[in-house]
Amino acid sequence: MAGLLAYLDSIKARDPAPRSRMEVLLYPGVWAFAYHRLAHRLFRMRLYFLARWVNHWSRFVTAIDIHPGAQIGRHLFIDHGFSVIGETAVIGDNVTIYQNVTLGGTNPANGVAGKRHPTIEDDVVIGSGAQILGPITVGKGARIGANAVVTKDVPPGAVMVGIPARAQLMDAKKKPEGFMPYGTPCSEVFDPATQKLELMRCELEQMHKQIDALIAERDARAQHDTEEPESDCA
């Protein structure tokens, strides 16, 4: 019972929406995690059909697909549904996954099914729509921004954004301590009460920076073309 209460409290600490532990018990991510515990136990007992049956039922009622073979640590929080976690994925403690995330695998070139899904270490936050693909490692405390596509190892504490994902430099004085909603930093620390609005504002800022860079590149190219000397005619 103490373990369940600690789990529910860990979710409340990362989500400002629930008013009570009882409300957290209605979260689909909580039920998906519980069903996976049962499915994984059956999988380890080599009762593969029963494990798959529990997995399919869980996917039907929660819209979250966790393969029975995936190894998951303590206090996983899947906020909303439509996420997929593959068979050889390994997830540490206190990991937060938002909606539409894929921990996907690569097709082994030799046809032998080995380790082909990511390893997610402790305290990682994975933003909405992120895709983490292949047998890579996301280091402890890393943040994966919304819609990022990660195909290479991520060092501990890094903040990854973009397609393909690249580490984003942050001002050490402004780096937020503790939990970072959606795994996406911005110029200001997220306010939990308005985190979705601030996420959109952050994405707009990134788009403006990209547009400014493209305009600067276009202007520099136009200036270079005008400064080229005209060739002399013989």
C-alpha positions in Angstrom: 0.0 0.0 0.0 2.8 2.4 0.8 4.4 1.7 -2.6 1.1 2.6 -4.3 0.7 5.8 -2.3 4.3 6.8 -3.2 3.6 6.1 -6.8 0.4 8.3 -6.8 2.3 11.1 -5.0 5.1 11.0 -7.6 2.5 11.6 -10.3 0.9 14.5 -8.4 4.3 16.0 -8.1 4.7 16.1 -11.9 1.1 17.0 -12.8 -0.8 20.0 -11.4 -4.2 18.7 -12.6 -5.3 16.0 -10.1 -6.8 17.2 -6.8 -6.4 13.9 -5.0 -4.8 10.5 -5.2 -8.2 8.9 -6.1 -8.3 11.1 -9.2 -4.8 9.9 -10.3 -6.1 6.3 -10.1 -8.3 7.1 -13.1 -5.4 8.0 -15.3 -5.0 5.6 -18.3 -1.2 5.7 -17.8 -1.6 4.3 -14.3 -3.7 1.5 -15.5 -1.4 0.8 -18.5 1.5 0.5 -16.0 -0.4 -1.8 -13.8 -1.5 -4.1 -16.7 2.1 -4.1 -17.9 3.3 -5.4 -14.5 1.0 -8.4 -14.9 1.9 -8.9 -18.6 5.6 -8.7 -17.9 5.3 -11.3 -15.2 3.5 -13.7 -17.5 6.2 -12.9 -20.2 9.0 -13.9 -17.9 7.1 -17.1 -17.1 7.1 -17.8 -20.9 3.3 -17.6 -21.0 3.5 -15.5 -24.1 0.0 -15.8 -25.3 -1.5 -14.7 -21.9 1.0 -11.9 -21.8 0.0 -10.7 -25.2 -3.7 -11.0 -24.2 -3.2 -8.7 -21.2 -1.2 -6.4 -23.5 -4.0 -6.2 -26.1 -6.6 -5.6 -23.4 -4.5 -2.8 -21.9 -4.1 -1.2 -25.3 -7.8 -1.4 -25.9 -8.8 0.3 -22.6 -5.9 2.8 -22.2 -4.7 3.6 -25.8 -1.2 2.9 -24.6 0.8 -0.1 -26.1 3.5 -1.5 -23.9 5.1 -4.7 -25.1 5.1 -7.4 -22.3 8.9 -7.8 -22.7 9.7 -4.2 -21.9 11.5 -3.6 -18.6 10.2 -0.7 -16.6 11.4 0.7 -13.3 9.5 2.5 -10.5 7.1 5.4 -10.8 6.7 5.6 -14.6 4.2 8.4 -15.5 2.6 8.2 -18.9 0.5 11.4 -19.3 -2.4 10.7 -21.7 -2.3 7.9 -24.3 -1.3 6.8 -27.8 2.3 6.0 -26.8 4.2 2.9 -27.9 7.0 1.1 -26.0 8.8 -1.7 -27.7 9.8 -5.2 -26.5 13.5 -4.6 -25.7 13.0 -1.1 -24.2 14.4 -0.5 -20.8 13.0 2.3 -18.7 14.5 3.5 -15.4 12.9 5.1 -12.4 10.8 8.3 -12.3 10.5 8.6 -16.1 7.8 10.9 -17.5 6.3 10.2 -21.0 3.8 12.5 -22.6 1.3 11.6 -25.3 2.1 10.2 -28.8 5.6 9.1 -27.8 7.3 6.1 -29.5 10.2 4.1 -28.1 10.7 2.2 -31.3 13.1 -0.4 -32.6 15.3 -0.9 -35.6 15.1 -3.9 -37.9 18.2 -6.1 -37.2 20.3 -6.4 -40.4 21.1 -10.1 -39.5 17.5 -11.0 -39.0 18.2 -11.9 -35.3 16.0 -10.2 -32.8 18.3 -8.6 -30.2 18.4 -5.4 -28.3 16.7 -3.0 -30.8 14.8 -0.5 -28.6 16.0 2.4 -26.4 17.3 2.4 -22.9 15.8 5.3 -20.9 17.7 6.1 -17.7 16.2 7.6 -14.4 14.4 10.9 -14.3 14.1 11.4 -18.1 11.3 13.5 -19.4 10.0 12.8 -23.0 7.9 15.5 -24.6 4.7 15.1 -26.7 5.2 13.4 -30.1 8.9 12.5 -29.5 10.3 9.5 -31.3 13.3 7.6 -29.7 14.5 5.0 -32.1 16.9 2.1 -32.0 19.1 0.5 -29.3 20.4 3.9 -28.0 20.7 5.2 -24.4 19.1 8.4 -23.1 21.2 9.4 -20.1 19.9 10.2 -16.6 18.0 13.4 -16.2 17.9 14.2 -20.0 15.0 16.1 -21.5 13.6 15.2 -24.9 11.6 18.1 -26.4 8.2 17.8 -28.1 8.3 16.1 -31.6 12.0 15.5 -31.4 13.4 12.5 -33.3 16.3 10.9 -31.4 18.5 8.3 -33.1 21.8 8.7 -31.2 22.8 8.4 -27.6 21.9 11.3 -25.4 24.3 12.3 -22.6 23.0 12.7 -19.0 21.2 16.0 -18.4 21.1 17.0 -22.1 18.1 18.8 -23.6 17.3 17.5 -27.1 15.2 19.3 -29.6 14.5 19.2 -33.4 14.6 16.6 -36.2 17.1 15.0 -36.0 17.4 15.9 -32.3 20.3 18.1 -31.3 21.4 19.2 -27.8 20.3 22.7 -27.0 22.6 25.0 -25.0 21.0 26.5 -21.9 22.1 29.4 -19.7 23.2 27.8 -16.5 21.7 30.7 -14.5 18.3 30.1 -16.1 18.3 26.3 -16.1 15.3 25.1 -14.2 15.8 22.8 -11.2 13.8 19.6 -10.8 11.0 18.6 -13.1 10.6 20.3 -16.5 7.1 19.7 -18.0 7.1 18.4 -21.6 10.9 18.2 -21.5 11.1 21.5 -23.5 12.9 24.5 -22.0 12.1 28.1 -23.0 13.3 31.5 -22.0 11.3 31.3 -18.8 10.7 28.4 -16.4 7.4 26.7 -17.0 4.5 27.5 -14.7 2.7 24.3 -14.1 -0.7 26.1 -14.3 0.0 27.3 -17.9 2.5 24.7 -19.2 0.7 23.9 -22.4 0.4 27.6 -23.4 4.1 28.1 -22.6 5.0 25.0 -24.6 3.3 26.6 -27.6 5.0 29.9 -27.0 8.3 28.1 -26.8 7.7 26.3 -30.1 6.8 29.7 -31.7 10.0 31.2 -30.5 12.0 28.3 -32.1 10.1 28.8 -35.4 10.8 32.6 -35.3 14.5 31.9 -34.8 14.6 29.5 -37.7 12.8 32.0 -40.0 15.2 34.8 -39.0 18.2 32.5 -39.8 16.7 31.7 -43.2 16.2 35.4 -44.0 19.7 36.2 -42.9 21.1 33.4 -45.1 19.0 34.7 -48.1 20.2 38.3 -47.6 23.8 37.2 -47.2 23.6 35.2 -50.4 22.0 38.2 -52.3 24.7 40.5 -51.1 27.4 38.1 -52.2 25.8 37.9 -55.7 25.8 41.7 -56.1 29.4 42.1 -55.0 30.8 39.6 -57.5 32.8 41.5 -60.1 31.6 41.5 -63.7 33.7 39.5 -66.1 35.6 41.5 -68.8 34.6 40.9 -72.3 37.6 40.2 -74.7 
